[in-house]
Amino acid sequence: MIQITAVFNKHCLNDVLRGLFDNAIEGVTVMDVIGKGSLGITEKNNALDLFPKVMLLIVVSDEKNKESAMEAIRANTQDLGHGAGKMWITPVLGVERIRTGEKDASALTQSTPRATSKNDTVYTAADTPSS
């Protein structure tokens, strides 16, 4: 199992989530973060120039889903130029669904398929649960 962590500009979030959901990757955690890339640190009025971003955490079961998730993120953020963001990969030793006790790959999938809708829902950090 693999965790993908991505940090990118907030205005790309809906497109990234739609790309993930279109590839059947629905378990995401979204957090508002501030940060600074590798362009150097400057101060204005005694405040560092940290920028608002979002951080996505996604755990997938295999390489195929890892590549699908990374491509969905890349395709919806790559054309932003400097400051577009970063993503990194971390091995996951184990996963357990708290409610049922399912472990590892079975804890990452839904036992019953969800109905999908193609609407213009706006997703925010408050309404994108990770389970």
C-alpha positions in Angstrom: 0.0 0.0 0.0 1.1 3.5 -0.8 0.3 7.0 0.5 0.4 9.9 -2.0 0.7 13.3 -0.4 0.2 16.3 -2.6 0.4 20.0 -1.9 -0.9 22.4 -4.5 -2.8 25.6 -5.2 -6.3 25.6 -3.6 -8.1 26.7 -6.7 -7.2 23.4 -8.4 -8.9 21.3 -5.7 -12.3 20.7 -7.4 -10.6 19.6 -10.7 -8.2 17.3 -8.9 -11.0 15.7 -6.9 -13.1 15.2 -10.0 -10.1 13.6 -11.7 -9.5 11.2 -8.8 -13.2 10.3 -8.5 -13.4 9.7 -12.3 -10.6 7.1 -11.7 -12.6 5.5 -8.8 -10.2 6.9 -6.2 -12.6 8.4 -3.5 -10.8 8.0 -0.2 -9.1 11.4 0.2 -8.2 13.6 3.1 -8.0 17.4 2.4 -6.3 19.9 4.6 -5.8 23.7 4.3 -2.1 24.4 4.7 0.3 27.3 4.3 3.8 26.9 3.1 6.8 28.0 1.1 8.5 26.2 -1.8 12.1 26.4 -2.8 11.9 29.9 -4.3 13.5 31.6 -1.3 12.1 33.3 1.8 11.3 37.0 1.9 9.8 39.0 4.6 7.3 41.8 4.3 6.4 43.8 7.5 8.1 41.1 9.7 5.9 38.3 8.1 7.2 35.5 6.0 5.6 35.1 2.6 3.8 31.8 3.2 1.1 30.9 0.7 -2.2 29.1 1.2 -2.3 25.7 -0.4 -4.2 22.4 0.1 -2.7 19.1 1.1 -4.3 15.8 -0.2 -3.5 12.5 1.5 -4.5 9.4 -0.5 -3.8 5.8 0.4 -4.0 3.3 -2.5 -3.6 -0.4 -2.6 -1.3 -0.9 -5.7 0.9 0.6 -8.3 -2.0 0.9 -10.9 -4.0 3.1 -8.5 -0.9 5.0 -7.5 -0.2 6.0 -11.1 -3.9 6.9 -11.7 -4.0 9.1 -8.7 -0.7 10.8 -9.5 -1.8 11.4 -13.1 -5.1 12.9 -11.9 -3.2 15.3 -9.7 -0.6 16.1 -12.4 -3.2 16.7 -15.1 -5.1 19.2 -13.1 -2.1 21.2 -11.6 0.9 20.8 -13.9 0.2 23.9 -16.1 0.5 26.3 -13.1 4.2 27.0 -13.5 6.4 27.9 -10.5 4.6 27.2 -7.2 2.3 24.5 -8.7 3.1 22.2 -5.8 4.7 18.9 -5.0 3.7 15.3 -4.4 5.5 12.5 -2.7 5.1 8.8 -2.1 5.3 7.0 1.2 5.0 3.2 1.8 2.1 2.3 4.2 2.6 -0.7 6.5 -1.0 -1.2 7.3 -4.6 0.2 7.2 -7.6 -0.7 9.3 -11.2 0.5 8.9 -12.2 1.5 12.4 -15.9 0.8 12.0 -15.6 -2.8 10.6 -12.1 -3.9 11.4 -11.3 -4.6 7.8 -7.6 -4.5 7.1 -5.3 -3.4 4.3 -6.6 -3.5 0.7 -10.1 -4.4 1.8 -10.2 -1.4 4.1 -9.5 0.9 1.2 -12.5 -0.2 -1.0 -16.2 0.2 -0.6 -18.1 -3.1 -0.1 -21.2 -1.7 -1.9 -20.8 0.5 -5.0 -21.8 4.1 -4.5 -24.2 5.9 -6.9 -22.2 8.4 -8.9 -23.5 11.7 -10.0 -22.1 14.1 -12.5 -23.1 17.4 -10.9 -21.2 20.6 -10.2 -20.7 19.8 -6.5 -18.1 22.0 -4.9 -15.8 20.0 -2.5 -14.1 21.6 0.5 -11.9 20.3 3.2 -14.9 20.0 5.5 -16.9 17.6 3.2 -14.2 15.3 1.8 -14.0 12.4 4.3 -11.2 10.0 4.2 -13.2 6.8 4.8 
